[in-house]
Amino acid sequence: MQAINDFILAAAGQPWVLFLVLACCVIDGFFPPIPSESVVVGLSAVSGSSGSPNVWLLALVAALGAFSGDNIAYLIGRRIGIQRWRWMRTQRMQGAFRWAGKELRRRAASLIMVARFIPIGRVAVNLTAGATHFNHRRFVALTALSAVMWAGYSVVLGYFFGVWFEHNHLLGAIIAIVVAVILGIVIDRIISKVRGSVPLDGKDIPETEIQPGESAPPPPKV
């Protein structure tokens, strides 16, 4: 166990770790299987227990990566739409896209803010916002704010448990990640109660279908 803790501590102090965080957060903006939350929370826990990496720099890099990933997804949606690749045309993703389009027309600002905390939800919202030509300047402002909130939440959560398990970097990181996952599920449930859940199957999806080459109807210009 001590050898694992020593390895984690040595790795956390390397400059490439921050590049890893940046890459994960950017890619996660348009490819949800990348576990950016777990990476940020885990490293924040190590920072809390050892002081490496620098927690402020970690938060900055995480926020920058999240903001960049969200806006790359917007540009992808704007340029190629939400039908180009096979994974976009699955029933699961098309249901999420239609949900995002409906919610963007109803409460765009709050949707973009909270979607950052829902892996599949944020990808669907960001791509749909681009495909429907949602006002780009407003999208940039909202994603900048949501990225700062998300990075702050992830870093504070991980850092808290890192300080709590100061002498066991591995245990602190594991517990922080588990708690982050549980809180993520709770947040998702709360948001689902308030806004309605992201439809992940063919049920409860509006009858209007998005045909190949078409995009969702645009939200009102706000």
Stockholm file with secondary structure:
# STOCKHOLM 1.0

chainA/1-222         MQAINDFILAAAGQPWVLFLVLACCVIDGFFPPIPSESVVVGLSAVSGSSGSPNVWLLALVAALGAFSGDNIAYLIGRRIGIQRWRWMRTQRMQGAFRWAGKELRRRAASLIMVARFIPIGRVAVNLTAGATHFNHRRFVALTALSAVMWAGYSVVLGYFFGVWFEHNHLLGAIIAIVVAVILGIVIDRIISKVRGSVPLDGKDIPETEIQPGESAPPPPKV
#=GR chainA/1-222 SS CHHHHHHHHHHHTSTHHHHHHHHHHHHHTTCTTSCHHHHHHHHHHHHHHHCCSCHHHHHHHHHHHHHHHHHHHHHHHHHHTTSSSGGGGSHHHHHHHHHHHHHHHHHHHHHHHHHTTSHHHHHHHHHHHHHTTCCHHHHHHHHHHHHHHHHHHHHHHHHHHHHHTTTCHHHHHHHHHHHHHHHHHHHHHHHHHHHCCCCCSSTTCCSCCCCTTCCCCCCCCC
#=GC SS_cons         CHHHHHHHHHHHTSTHHHHHHHHHHHHHTTCTTSCHHHHHHHHHHHHHHHCCSCHHHHHHHHHHHHHHHHHHHHHHHHHHTTSSSGGGGSHHHHHHHHHHHHHHHHHHHHHHHHHTTSHHHHHHHHHHHHHTTCCHHHHHHHHHHHHHHHHHHHHHHHHHHHHHTTTCHHHHHHHHHHHHHHHHHHHHHHHHHHHCCCCCSSTTCCSCCCCTTCCCCCCCCC
//
